[in-house]
Amino acid sequence: MGKINNKRLTRIFTKFTSKQITNFVSSKEFKKRVMDFIFNAVDDVVTIVYDEAHKK
């Protein structure tokens, strides 16, 4: 076994990580999670505004 080349290892790790992130971001699951998050955030804001309007 030879000495581990840190630059090569870093390049391989970076390439692997970027490919995994790209695959996840373009997946249906990611889009579903983003839509769920946005829906829940908007729902929370509407609820807060509605509750504040009815307190007065």
N, C-alpha and C positions, 0 to 999 in steps of 0.2 A: 504494500500500500504506500502510495506517495503522500507527500505533504498536501494538505487541503489548501486550495487556492481561494482566499477570502473574496477576491473580486469575482471569480467565477461563481462561487457559492451565492454571493449577493445577487448577481445577475440572474441566476436560475431561480432564486427565491422571489425576486421582484417580478420576473416574467410569470411564474406560477400564480402569485398573488393577484396580479393584474388580470390574468385570464379568469381566475375564479370570481373576482369582483365583477368583471364584464359579463360573465355568464349569469350571475345572480341578478344583476341590475336589469338585464334583458329578459328575465324569466317572468312567467305569469304570476308566480308566487309573490315576487317583489311588487309587481303592479297591484296585486290584490292587497298587500299589506299597506301600500301607500294610499290606496283609495279608502281602506278602512280607517287609517289614521286621519286622513283629511275629513272624512265623514264625521268621525268622533269629535275632532277638534271644532268643526263648524257647529255640530250639535251642542257641544258644551258652551260655546259662545252664545248661541241663540238662547239656550236655557238661562244663562246668567243674565242676559239682557231682559228676557221675559220676566224673570223673578224680580229684578231691580225695578222694572216698570210697574209691577203690581204691588210693590212695597209702598209706593208713594200714592 
